[in-house]
Amino acid sequence: MQQYRNRLRIISDVLSVALNSSDEGGISQSVLMRRSNLSYRGLEQLLSQLLSAGMLLEKKEGSGVRYVVSAKGAEYLAHYHQFKAFAESYGLLL
């Protein structure tokens, strides 16, 4: 049976997608939504939280907005992957 993603995993997925697109100058909301497999409403709520926490930064380009991972967001990802590896070493799945 497939396990659902928890909130920590969803945050990690969104930040990973945005980080992998940072070399392109950030990522648009629609591409981020599609690649991280979230609904529009779910992504909007999460973006608001990640922006207020300082994990994502907004870059205004013309009429659109692009999102870039901040240093704080990259640090979160590193700690998440460390903890995930630690938990899996004990046979636990996140």
Secondary structure, 3 states (H helix, E strand, C coil): CCCCCCHHHHHHHHHHHHHHCHHHCCEEHHHHHHHCCCCHHHHHHHHHHHHHHCCEEEEEECCEEEEEECHHHHHHHHHHHHHHHHHHHCCCCC
